[in-house]
Amino acid sequence: MLCILLGRGILKYFRRSFYILIRRTPLLQALILLLAVLPAIGCGVFLRTRPVEEQYSKAPLLTATQQELIDSVNQQAAKIGSLQATVDIDTSAGGVKKGQVTDYKEIRGYVLARTPAMLHMVGLLPIVRTTAFDMVSNGQDFKLWIPPKNRFVMGRNEVQTTNTSQPLENIRPQNIYDALLIRPIVPPERALVENSYEILHDAKGHPILQEDYVLLVIRMDGDTGPALSRKIVFSRTDLKPHQQLIFDDKGNVSTDARYANYKDYDGVNFASRIEIKRPQEEYDITLNMLKLEINKPLKDEQFVLEQPAGADVVHLDGPQSSSVKVPSVDRER
């Protein structure tokens, strides 16, 4: 209280005297006097105290070297030769380009994957459980069958399209595979580690910072030179990948994959929830694992998708045709 009264008195005296000072003394002397008086004024007028907000997470953090992080990625990749999963699939399509976002109801699905790059994924419509989509990839080519639209799409994996009227046609099995199974880091790739942080929220919703590791995977191309290929983000609480960013040749993010709720499956620690965002095609797919079997033998014929009779066929890397007549193939799900 004394400080406040003193500050107010000095301020009142200073207001009365300052006008006289600036008329009778040089401006420089008036400024010097002002600077000398401010500390006394500040104790009751300008000074305010407040508690320091918590900015960093108090969770215990683990440490790892760059080589240990690389080894963990490669060891995890070596453990998994195949997987077979029953999943619930959440899908949304749209964004800034389309001007709206459409959320699709959760559907049941089945995923087969086998290294080095084979994937077969089926989604079933709610209630009726008929096929919503069926797609396969052998690592080079893909096929996608959409029964509700009677469309059969095929092409090379590298052929990307953005069909806003048929959002399911933007899905590529290879993109799902690359997000599902994080590839090992092998030459000519190189990796560097960055000490970074992620923004989390406490129980009251306040943002807090938590340190993490970011493994920068560099692609060493002979013609174009080094280029950023991937970013793998490791949580410091468990040293497991919680995010993987995959970049295209122009340095844009092509896939943003998030990994959560790691569980033990057949002796392999694997994420039970995987969210896959494709920002350029504007679609998201979230896979929630209901059942997962690791390294179960899978046959070549389980990665075959025949062209249905009477389907409208779309060749993304060649001429298009429609209603191609071929023998139908009945398969039970």
Secondary structure in CASP SS format (residue, H / E / C, confidence):
PFRMAT SS
TARGET T0000
AUTHOR 0000-0000-0000
METHOD secondary structure of the structure
MODEL  1
M C 1.00
L H 1.00
C H 1.00
I H 1.00
L H 1.00
L H 1.00
G H 1.00
R H 1.00
G H 1.00
I H 1.00
L H 1.00
K H 1.00
Y H 1.00
F H 1.00
R H 1.00
R H 1.00
S H 1.00
F H 1.00
Y H 1.00
I H 1.00
L H 1.00
I H 1.00
R H 1.00
R H 1.00
T C 1.00
P C 1.00
L H 1.00
L H 1.00
Q H 1.00
A H 1.00
L H 1.00
I H 1.00
L H 1.00
L H 1.00
L H 1.00
A H 1.00
V H 1.00
L H 1.00
P H 1.00
A H 1.00
I H 1.00
G H 1.00
C C 1.00
G C 1.00
V C 1.00
F C 1.00
L C 1.00
R C 1.00
T C 1.00
R C 1.00
P C 1.00
V C 1.00
E C 1.00
E C 1.00
Q C 1.00
Y E 1.00
S C 1.00
K C 1.00
A C 1.00
P C 1.00
L C 1.00
L C 1.00
T C 1.00
A C 1.00
T C 1.00
Q H 1.00
Q H 1.00
E H 1.00
L H 1.00
I H 1.00
D H 1.00
S H 1.00
V H 1.00
N H 1.00
Q H 1.00
Q H 1.00
A H 1.00
A H 1.00
K H 1.00
I C 1.00
G C 1.00
S E 1.00
L E 1.00
Q E 1.00
A E 1.00
T E 1.00
V E 1.00
D E 1.00
I E 1.00
D E 1.00
T E 1.00
S E 1.00
A E 1.00
G E 1.00
G E 1.00
V C 1.00
K C 1.00
K C 1.00
G C 1.00
Q E 1.00
V E 1.00
T E 1.00
D E 1.00
Y E 1.00
K E 1.00
E E 1.00
I E 1.00
R E 1.00
G E 1.00
Y E 1.00
V E 1.00
L E 1.00
A E 1.00
R E 1.00
T C 1.00
P C 1.00
A C 1.00
M E 1.00
L E 1.00
H E 1.00
M E 1.00
V E 1.00
G E 1.00
L E 1.00
L C 1.00
P C 1.00
I C 1.00
V C 1.00
R C 1.00
T C 1.00
T E 1.00
A E 1.00
F E 1.00
D E 1.00
M E 1.00
V E 1.00
S E 1.00
N C 1.00
G C 1.00
Q C 1.00
D E 1.00
F E 1.00
K E 1.00
L E 1.00
W E 1.00
I E 1.00
P H 1.00
P H 1.00
K H 1.00
N C 1.00
R E 1.00
F E 1.00
V E 1.00
M E 1.00
G E 1.00
R E 1.00
N C 1.00
E C 1.00
V C 1.00
Q C 1.00
T C 1.00
T C 1.00
N C 1.00
T C 1.00
S C 1.00
Q C 1.00
P H 1.00
L H 1.00
E H 1.00
N H 1.00
I C 1.00
R C 1.00
P H 1.00
Q H 1.00
N H 1.00
I H 1.00
Y H 1.00
D H 1.00
A H 1.00
L H 1.00
L C 1.00
I C 1.00
R C 1.00
P C 1.00
I C 1.00
V C 1.00
P C 1.00
P C 1.00
E C 1.00
R E 1.00
A E 1.00
L E 1.00
V E 1.00
E E 1.00
N E 1.00
S E 1.00
Y E 1.00
E E 1.00
I E 1.00
L E 1.00
H E 1.00
D C 1.00
A C 1.00
K C 1.00
G C 1.00
H C 1.00
P E 1.00
I E 1.00
L E 1.00
Q E 1.00
E E 1.00
D E 1.00
Y E 1.00
V E 1.00
L E 1.00
L E 1.00
V E 1.00
I E 1.00
R E 1.00
M E 1.00
D E 1.00
G C 1.00
D C 1.00
T C 1.00
G E 1.00
P E 1.00
A E 1.00
L E 1.00
S E 1.00
R E 1.00
K E 1.00
I E 1.00
V E 1.00
F E 1.00
S E 1.00
R C 1.00
T C 1.00
D C 1.00
L C 1.00
K C 1.00
P E 1.00
H E 1.00
Q E 1.00
Q E 1.00
L E 1.00
I E 1.00
F E 1.00
D C 1.00
D C 1.00
K C 1.00
G C 1.00
N C 1.00
V E 1.00
S E 1.00
T E 1.00
D E 1.00
A E 1.00
R E 1.00
Y E 1.00
A E 1.00
N E 1.00
Y E 1.00
K E 1.00
D E 1.00
Y E 1.00
D C 1.00
G C 1.00
V E 1.00
N E 1.00
F E 1.00
A E 1.00
S E 1.00
R E 1.00
I E 1.00
E E 1.00
I E 1.00
K E 1.00
R E 1.00
P C 1.00
Q C 1.00
E C 1.00
E C 1.00
Y E 1.00
D E 1.00
I E 1.00
T E 1.00
L E 1.00
N E 1.00
M E 1.00
L E 1.00
K E 1.00
L E 1.00
E E 1.00
I E 1.00
N C 1.00
K C 1.00
P C 1.00
L C 1.00
K C 1.00
D H 1.00
E H 1.00
Q H 1.00
F H 1.00
V C 1.00
L C 1.00
E C 1.00
Q C 1.00
P C 1.00
A C 1.00
G C 1.00
A E 1.00
D E 1.00
V E 1.00
V E 1.00
H E 1.00
L C 1.00
D C 1.00
G C 1.00
P C 1.00
Q C 1.00
S E 1.00
S E 1.00
S E 1.00
V E 1.00
K C 1.00
V C 1.00
P C 1.00
S C 1.00
V C 1.00
D C 1.00
R C 1.00
E C 1.00
R C 1.00
END
